[in-house]
Amino acid sequence: MTISPTDEIVDEISVTDRDIRVKLHGGRSVALPFTAVTTLAAALPAQRANWRVIGRNQGVHWPDLDEDISVAGILRSDATG
């Protein structure tokens, strides 16, 4: 799979009780289960819900957890949804 720079730009994010779902600029949607990230798996729901988009819309940061995940990392995880 070829990933273009626009494929790594976040248009929309939703956080469920099990995963983070990201809609990308090119129309693709990907998901990453929290079990794939130890910090997020152990976090309280309120901590998971407190996030912000970072890095020119190419990543997500959880300030309560000091955790960052890049869109490139999510794409490499093969957890597409």
Long-range contacts (C-beta under 8 A, 24 or more apart in sequence): 3-72, 3-75, 7-71, 7-75, 8-58, 8-70, 8-71, 8-72, 8-75, 9-56, 9-57, 9-58, 9-71, 10-53, 10-57, 10-58, 10-59, 10-60, 10-71, 11-57, 13-51, 13-53, 13-60, 15-48, 15-49, 15-51, 17-45, 19-79, 19-81, 20-51, 20-60, 20-69, 20-74, 21-81, 22-60, 22-71, 22-74, 24-71, 25-57, 28-80, 29-80, 29-81, 30-71, 30-74, 30-75, 30-79, 30-80, 30-81, 31-79, 31-80, 31-81, 32-69, 32-74, 32-77, 32-79, 33-79, 36-77, 36-79, 37-67, 37-69, 39-65, 39-67, 40-65, 40-67
